[in-house]
Amino acid sequence: MSRRLIVAVVLACGACATSEGGPVSGAAGTTGAAGSGEAGTTGSAGSSATAGTTGSGSGGSGGSSGAAGTGVAGTGGGERGGTTGAAGTTGAAGTTGRGGTTGAAGTTGRGGTTGAAGTTGAAGTTGTAGSTGACAPCGTHRWACWPMPNPASSGQPNPASYRDNGDGTVTDNVTCLTWQKTASSTKYTVADGRTYCAGLGAGWRLATRVELASVNDFTQSGSKFPAPLAGPAAFYKTGSEWVLTTKQIGAGAGTDFGWAYNFSDGIVSNARSGATGDNVRCVRGGGDDAFDTAPGALAVAPPNQYTVIATGEVRDNYTGLVWQQDYSTATMAWADAAGYCAGLTTGGHTWRVPSLRELATLVDEAQVAPAINRTMFPNTKYGSKSNNWYWASHRAAGNATAAWAINFDDGFTGFNAGASGAWNYFTEAWVKCVR
């Protein structure tokens, strides 16, 4: 476990950049039209205009319709427009994937002369509308632009699910990120790690702090990588540099510290030298590869990241989590945190203690003391070697007394197992609930 570097420098957030679209709704499934009887002469339809950018996900086919009428199709020209589906039997409605932004439909072509219509059959079943675009890129790798998966054994929302691609890679079905299945045992500096990942092919790069957080299984003893990911339980470099190192000010002046994850105990730290050799696990997918992975680049929050949806409630428009804007009025023991959230009456909703992974999505790497959006979450507590921590939902695996927490001094995590005076010694913590 690395030692924590304590800082108390307040930085202003960088200007938010315009980038690709965020989460939107997919288009509704198409209703199957049908009819039977003598078909008239109809003109062929024009072709459809190019659709806009859509999120990934498989769309269901149209609903079942009545039998098609018998007849000879007429001929007719059409301008460039939307394609008119012919009557007939279509497949059952499928579940549409999470959509991105739907482009406008093309202009319908002018058809030929229509003959008398046959008797209309029963209407087909309308497909279900697509859900929020969970895997649409938002222009950054430093923030979670997807629902944060939780360990499947934790009993929390968005249970983790993985697909072994059979080619040495594993795809996370929740985040849509693709990972190396087996991490290299070779140790790299940050610079050499970037080169190694880039050498794997197009799109491969060092994972960032929040991306490694998404595969940090805090419920496991020993190695924190969930199956089928494999690799040594050790420190892993990330593509996230520490803001004070990047700016070379305050406690970061003259240092090369960056974020690193220890998959032996699950703790993330920013006090790891970039020149120290550590393991790396490469990843591809997510945001804009050229946006914020360059050395020295500050994290820039995605556009329209948060919305105050009601008094005291803030929604993350990318993860889908709704956060308590404030926090508990006093610190408390971890054993009391669940009861506090269960008793929270804000908005008349049911609240819970967030997981360590979910808390990690709140960290703004471009700021420090506190490293969080200060407009959305004012008066956030921070400061190491104190009780200015925020409880997470689970105890540390294999420890009957210690529990996980995050410190928004700059976003490091830990569990309260330190001796008095140590960076990870705290007896109580604050609570920020989520739903």
Disulfide bonds with the S-S distance in Angstrom:
Cys135-Cys176 1.84
Cys138-Cys145 1.62
Cys197-Cys282 2.05
Cys341-Cys433 2.08
